[in-house]
């Protein structure tokens, strides 16, 4: 699978249509589907950074031409659990010991995505109309 975005504000320099900036691309594997905060979410095994959220997730359409097919949208990434982000220091005898009340929140490598099926369902329920006012 591939997911696209503009991590840390970076823009691709490959020219796009009408000179629009092009996104950067990352690869990931589908790990599975899990319920997170009451919602079914796709879990990708990859590495996500700030700036990919809201970007499309593609996979090859193996039933047809092999062309890329939209399968979801990046929602974010999951941080490691607090117990896995402890910070250590060496004591006077050179042994490592965990520092109390200090931890880091490293990226777990789990990319959380909304499946395209949920996006289609949401679109079908939208009833808002945004008129465009011309001068």
Buried (B, 14 or more C-beta within 10 A) or exposed (E): BBBBBBBEEEEEEEEEEEEEEBBBEBEBEBBEEEEBEEEEBBBBBBBBBEBBBEBBBBBBEEEEEEEEBEBBBBBBBBBBEEEEBEEEEEEEEEEEEEEEEEBEEEBBBBBBBBBBEBEEEEEEEEEEEEEEEEE
